């Protein structure tokens, strides 16, 4: 059974940093692209970043480009999101999501429950 | 960036009724359109991909149609567990974008 469990969220001051993790199990992690999608409180879904399975291609939303960095450790079946220079508008629940197939990066068939990031002074 | 617009924002219906949700793209996304369902306190789940293909395990009462810029998600007969928020998402190019969602609530 596929399972995605996020961790690392919390309260951080504007301008601060945080690193999120997503522990994956139940599938061949290195074969699939992985993504982060966020949801501000009471709002809709916003795609943040995607990382391919093995050749390290990355894609970022303009709103986080240059501030956030997505990475993975395939030996640990773990996805990361390094978030720097955080802003109040980054406050959201951050979900990690698995690509539906090994060749289509941009459809998400499994999602984690998410971890809450709150940026406030 | 392709802007996805969903309508209506809220749909008030009774169990057993038919639900019709719309999603419009600001430019053609071909058939690269997905629908997700999100229940309160839960992660989203994939319902439909590439406009009309049901994801694994999705009941036949859910169907998708459309191409280009106009898409529809139809729930033929609402079950109690179908009351939720529904989002569309394109995968035509980067950046990926979602619609603002349609909440299907019990009338």
Contacts between the chains, C-beta under 8 A, distances in Angstrom:
chain1	res1	chain2	res2	distance
A	37	B	44	7.9
A	44	B	87	6.4
A	44	B	98	5.9
A	44	B	99	7.3
A	44	B	100	5.0
A	44	B	101	4.8
A	45	B	36	7.6
A	45	B	38	7.9
A	45	B	44	6.6
A	45	B	87	5.5
A	45	B	89	7.5
A	45	B	98	4.3
A	45	B	101	7.7
A	46	B	98	6.9
A	47	B	89	7.8
A	47	B	95	6.3
A	47	B	96	4.2
A	47	B	97	6.8
A	47	B	98	6.9
A	50	B	96	7.7
A	59	B	94	4.9
A	59	B	95	7.4
A	60	B	95	7.9
A	61	B	95	5.2
A	62	B	1	7.6
A	62	B	95	6.7
A	95	B	43	5.8
A	95	B	44	7.6
A	100	B	46	6.9
A	100	B	49	6.7
A	100	B	55	7.8
A	104	B	91	7.3
A	106	B	91	3.8
A	106	B	94	7.9
A	106	B	96	5.4
A	107	B	34	5.7
A	107	B	46	6.9
A	107	B	49	5.3
A	107	B	91	6.0
A	108	B	36	7.8
A	108	B	44	7.6
A	108	B	46	6.3
A	109	B	46	5.0
A	109	B	55	6.5
A	109	B	56	7.7
A	111	B	43	3.8
A	111	B	44	5.5
A	111	B	45	7.1
A	112	B	43	6.3
A	113	B	42	7.5
A	113	B	43	5.4
A	114	B	43	6.5
